[in-house]
């Protein structure tokens, strides 16, 4: 007898993975490892494991990396423990009540929607995409691993996807992947700060699409979405809050208090009064709150603390730049220096672009100006779809 389909999976939901198509009867028949610990490297297994954990009213650990996980102790009831990406430091395990994890998802039935999964299934953002597509009864397409952005672009064309969620780094690479891109109806950005230059490019490239950037984290859950086409978020939200989430800035760092936060994790992200320290540096500019990098990404250059991501935003705003990455490198004199790798738009005069990049950083303190700028055809991304931020420890 087939197990009862969970309420969070619409009967019309279908999954395409490695060119095989799965419906509920196929997913429920997949063998799920006992013990509640799953290496969730396949979307089909991730969905099957979630359904099995709900039937057992038990905890589930979705591993992003192979390992035994003997030190994991499940919380009571149906909870899901995720591993953070470890983009900047060692990954953490964060536990969420499943019902709270998905209570921001609003997905009316849309059989015509075709979602492309660009994230790992066990990542917080990947799980949100899976649950959204499942609730909407949509088709979810999981590309074969190892194909990179070019492979995702081919998959998007092949399956005529209509909805795509990805990091800003993914979108910059996707726009330059080559070939005709599908006519998208929905574009979502998350996982990194969405800069204005990218938002404008997406609007020009996909004029019919709804574009939004979501602020979320593995620890805090999904907090709010910005849909006005501008980078950052309105400063008024610091007073009024947004979508049930309160926001404040302390010491230049954004702190949040919302209804979808984790139920268990390292205490380092909690402030003691119910607020979560996001680690995101922000600054109020006029009526906008703009992101200025990560607190743990600050680099000491000759005694001056600088944010590589803030400098990166300067470069991304220069016309002719498709993507850019600013990274620290060791220096025997200053401790560290900043260097920049830039992906130019096709046909751009590189000498003129180099001058423009230097000019964009001219008013920064000397420590924040990249000492070297090199050009490249592309930038490497992590499996989470982000630029690696592993700097000095």
C-alpha positions, 0 to 999 in steps of 0.5 A: 500500500502506498503511504499517504501523500503529505499535505505539503506535496500537491498531487500534481507535483512532478520532479525531473532528475537525471531525465527520470520523472518522479511523481508521489508514487515513485518518491514514496517507493525510494529506500530511505536510510534508517536512523534519520541521517541522509546524505541529501545529494539527490532531490528525489531522496531528499523529498522521500526522506522528508516524507518518511520523517514526517510519518515517523514524527522524527528528526531528520539530518540532511547532510551536505557532505559525506560523514557519519554524523554520530554526534547528532541528537535529533530534537523531539518531533518532526524537525529538520537539521540543515548544515550551513554552507560554510562559505566563510567558516566551518559549517554549522548545524541548524535545526528547524521545526518543519512546519515553521520552516515552511510557513512562509511558503505561499504557493497557489496551484500552478501546474504550468510552472517549471522550476529549476533547482540551482541549489543543493537539495539540502541547502536551506535555499534548495529546500525552500525551492523544493517545498515551493514547487511541491506545494504548487504542484509544479514541475521541478527540474534538478540538473545533473551535478557537475555541469556548472552554470552552463549545464544549468542554462542548457537544462533551463532551455531544454525544459523551458523553465519559467521559475528560477531562484539563485544567488546573485553570483549564479545570475551574473554567470547565467546571463553570460552563459551563452545561448538563448535563455528561456522566457522566465516568469519569476526570478528570485535572488538570495544567499548574497546581497543583490546589487543594483547593477544586477537587478537592472540587468535582470529587468532588461533581460527578462522584462516579463518576469517578477523579480524579487530578492529574499533575505533569509539564512539557515539560522533565521529562516526566510525573513522578507522579500524585496520586490521594488527593484532596488538593492537593499531594503527600505529603511522604514522597515527598521521601525515597522518591521516586515512580514512579522520580522523585526529588524535593527542595526547594532554596531553596523550589523543587522539583527533580526527577530522573527517567527521562523528562526531555528529551534537549535544551533550554536549560541553564537548567533543569539544576542540573549534577548531573542534577536539573532545576529546575522553577521551582515554589515549594513549601512543606512543611505537615505531611505535605504538600508544597503548591505556592505559585506560580512562581519567575519569577512573583514580583512586587516590591511595595514591596520585598517579593517576593510570589506572586500564585498563592499569594494566588490560592489563598487566594481560591479557598478562599473559599466562593462563589468559582468562579474567581479570578485575581490579577495584578500592575499597575504602580504609580508608588509601589510598583512593582507592586500586586496586583489580583484578578478573581473569578468568583462562584458563581451567586446569591452575595451579592457584598457578603458575598463581597467581605468574605469575600475581604478576610478571607481575605487579612487575615493576609497581609503588606500587600504581598500583599493585593489592592488591588482586587477586581472580579467577572466572569462568566469569566476569559480562558484561554490556548490552553494552558488556563491563566491568563496569567502574563505579568507584569513582565519 
